[in-house]
Amino acid sequence: MWQRAAAAGRPGGGGGRGGAGRGREGRPGLGPSLTASSLRSPDRGPRSERAPRIYTKTGDAGFSSTFTGERRPKGDRIFEALGATDELSSAIGLAGEFGSEKGHTFVEQLHKVQCMLQDVGSNIATPLSSAREAHLKRTSFSEKPVLELEQWIDSYSEQLPPLRTFILPVGGKSSAALHFSRAVCRRAERCVVPLVQAGEADPNVAKYLNRLSDYLFVLARYAAMKEGKEEKIYIKPEL
């Protein structure tokens, strides 16, 4: 999804198919694009048109492409970070579905976060060591989304009771799914930090994931409170 979105000039801005599915190698996470011939009207001839194939076999040897055109092993830390970010978006999507069932208004925020994660992925898929100016213009990641998360965190925190002890990741389906998303977010951050330290990704990407995990934690508590679920605290087991 990352390379295709970046190539369109809207890095991960919600266009295209999104994170579900592997898609064409070299266009991580996005399926093949429709061609003019595949959109031909049926009345233009008897030739039957087939939908473009999802698989291309170009990754069978264990390599994939970055947005800059590099072919790297699929075990490369760039693809590890992309995979973790994709998993994070999927986890947030599940949390959003649970939230929708309960009528939570924060679901729209979660959708926006998923769109921002597309932008995160576009930046990750554009290693600075091989990026040209044209690449950087399409995949830059500013501090503005970080500041927005901080505003959301402050808003929800003001409505919550003080946290005086460790709590367990429970509190209803919405809350538990948000806690799970938080844990996945922490892992995504751990995958991205080495890229930032190596000068391959924008530091704002790591900052965003760091704030996002805080946001998901606060939101999990908020969801439990709104649903009337009790927060379960950590109690040291007696041995």
C-alpha positions in Angstrom: 0.0 0.0 0.0 2.8 2.3 0.8 4.5 2.7 -2.5 1.3 3.0 -4.5 -0.1 5.7 -2.3 3.2 7.6 -2.4 3.4 7.3 -6.2 0.0 8.9 -6.4 1.2 12.0 -4.7 -1.0 11.3 -1.7 1.2 9.1 0.5 -1.2 6.7 2.2 -4.0 9.2 2.3 -6.7 6.5 2.3 -6.7 6.0 -1.5 -6.4 2.6 -2.9 -7.2 -0.7 -1.3 -5.4 -0.1 2.0 -3.5 -2.5 4.2 -5.5 -5.6 3.7 -3.7 -8.0 1.4 -0.1 -8.2 0.1 -0.7 -6.9 -3.4 1.8 -6.4 -6.2 5.4 -6.8 -5.2 7.1 -3.4 -5.2 3.7 -1.9 -4.3 3.6 -3.2 -0.8 0.1 -3.9 0.5 -1.8 -2.7 -2.6 -3.3 -4.8 -5.3 -2.6 -4.2 -9.0 -4.1 -1.1 -10.5 -6.8 -1.1 -13.0 -5.7 -0.5 -16.6 -7.6 1.3 -19.3 -8.2 -2.0 -21.1 -9.6 -3.6 -17.9 -12.2 -0.8 -17.7 -13.3 -1.3 -21.3 -17.1 -1.3 -21.8 -18.6 -4.7 -22.7 -20.1 -3.3 -25.9 -16.7 -2.7 -27.4 -16.1 -6.3 -28.5 -16.6 -9.9 -27.6 -13.3 -10.2 -25.8 -14.0 -11.0 -22.1 -12.1 -8.9 -19.7 -10.6 -10.3 -16.5 -9.9 -8.5 -13.3 -6.1 -7.9 -12.8 -4.4 -10.6 -10.8 -3.4 -10.1 -7.2 -0.3 -12.2 -7.5 2.7 -11.5 -9.8 5.2 -14.0 -8.4 7.9 -11.3 -8.4 8.4 -11.8 -4.7 8.8 -15.5 -4.8 12.6 -15.3 -4.4 12.1 -13.4 -1.1 12.7 -9.9 -2.3 10.4 -6.8 -2.5 10.8 -3.2 -3.6 10.9 0.1 -1.7 9.2 3.2 -3.2 12.7 4.3 -4.3 13.0 1.2 -6.4 15.5 -0.8 -4.3 15.0 -4.5 -4.2 15.6 -5.7 -0.6 15.2 -9.0 1.2 11.7 -9.4 2.7 13.5 -9.8 6.1 14.9 -6.3 5.8 14.0 -4.1 8.8 12.1 -1.8 6.4 9.6 -4.5 5.6 9.5 -5.6 9.2 8.4 -2.0 10.1 5.9 -1.9 7.3 4.4 -5.2 8.4 4.1 -4.1 12.0 2.5 -0.8 10.9 0.0 -2.7 8.6 -0.8 -5.0 11.5 -1.4 -2.0 13.7 -3.8 -0.5 11.3 -5.7 -3.8 11.1 -5.9 -4.0 14.9 -7.2 -0.4 15.1 -9.8 -1.3 12.5 -11.0 -4.1 14.7 -11.2 -1.8 17.7 -13.1 0.7 15.6 -15.7 -2.0 14.7 -16.2 -2.8 18.4 -16.5 0.9 19.1 -19.1 1.4 16.4 -21.3 -1.3 17.9 -21.3 0.7 21.1 -21.9 4.1 19.4 -18.6 5.6 20.4 -17.9 8.9 18.7 -14.1 8.3 18.8 -14.4 5.9 15.9 -13.9 8.7 13.4 -10.6 9.5 15.1 -9.5 5.9 14.7 -10.3 6.1 11.0 -8.2 9.2 10.7 -5.4 7.4 12.5 -5.6 4.6 10.0 -5.2 7.1 7.2 -2.2 8.6 9.0 -0.6 5.1 9.3 -0.7 5.0 5.5 1.4 8.1 5.5 3.7 6.5 8.1 4.1 3.5 5.8 4.9 5.7 2.8 7.7 7.4 4.8 9.1 4.0 6.0 9.0 2.6 2.4 11.1 5.6 1.2 14.6 5.0 2.8 16.4 8.3 2.9 19.7 6.8 1.7 18.2 6.2 -1.7 15.5 8.8 -1.9 15.5 11.6 -4.4 13.9 15.0 -3.9 10.8 13.9 -5.7 10.4 11.0 -3.4 10.8 13.1 -0.3 8.2 15.6 -1.4 5.6 12.8 -1.6 6.4 11.0 1.5 7.4 13.6 4.1 5.8 13.4 7.5 5.3 16.5 9.6 4.9 17.1 13.3 1.3 18.2 13.0 -0.3 14.8 13.4 1.8 14.3 16.6 0.4 17.5 18.0 -3.1 16.5 17.1 -2.7 13.2 19.1 -1.5 15.2 22.1 -4.6 17.3 22.0 -6.8 14.2 21.8 -4.9 12.6 24.7 -5.3 15.7 26.9 -9.0 15.9 26.1 -9.8 12.3 27.1 -7.4 12.4 30.1 -9.3 15.3 31.6 -12.4 13.1 31.7 -10.8 10.1 33.4 -10.2 9.3 37.0 -6.6 9.5 38.2 -4.5 6.4 37.5 -3.0 5.3 40.8 -1.9 1.7 40.0 -1.3 -0.6 37.1 -4.4 -1.7 35.2 -4.9 -4.9 33.2 -5.8 -4.7 29.5 -9.5 -5.5 29.9 -12.7 -3.5 30.3 -15.1 -4.7 27.6 -14.5 -5.6 23.9 -13.8 -2.0 22.8 -11.3 -1.4 25.6 -9.6 -4.7 25.2 -9.2 -4.2 21.5 -7.7 -0.8 22.0 -5.3 -2.2 24.6 -4.3 -4.8 22.0 -3.8 -2.1 19.4 -1.6 -0.2 21.9 0.6 -3.3 22.3 1.0 -3.7 18.6 1.8 0.0 18.3 4.6 -0.4 20.8 6.1 -3.1 18.6 5.7 -1.0 15.5 7.5 1.8 17.3 10.4 -0.6 18.2 10.7 -1.6 14.5 10.8 2.1 13.4 13.2 3.5 15.9 16.3 1.7 14.4 15.4 3.1 11.0 15.2 6.6 12.4 18.5 6.1 14.3 20.1 5.0 11.0 18.8 8.0 9.2 16.4 6.1 7.0 13.1 7.4 8.3 11.8 10.7 9.5 12.0 11.2 13.3 8.4 12.4 13.3 7.3 8.9 12.4 8.7 7.4 15.6 7.2 10.3 17.6 3.8 9.7 16.1 3.9 6.0 17.0 5.0 6.9 20.5 2.1 9.3 21.0 -0.3 6.9 19.3 0.4 4.2 21.9 -0.4 6.8 24.6 -3.6 7.8 22.8 -4.7 4.2 22.5 -4.1 3.6 26.2 -6.1 6.6 27.3 -8.8 5.8 24.8 -9.1 2.2 26.1 -9.7 3.6 29.6 -12.2 6.1 28.2 -14.1 3.3 26.3 -14.3 1.2 29.5 -15.6 4.2 31.5 -18.3 5.1 28.9 -19.5 1.5 28.7 -19.7 1.3 32.5 -17.0 -1.4 32.7 -14.8 -1.7 35.7 -11.1 -1.3 35.3 -9.3 -4.3 36.8 -6.1 -3.4 38.6 -3.0 -5.4 39.1 -2.9 -7.3 42.3 0.3 -9.2 43.2 -0.5 -12.9 43.4 0.1 -14.5 46.7 2.5 -17.4 46.3 
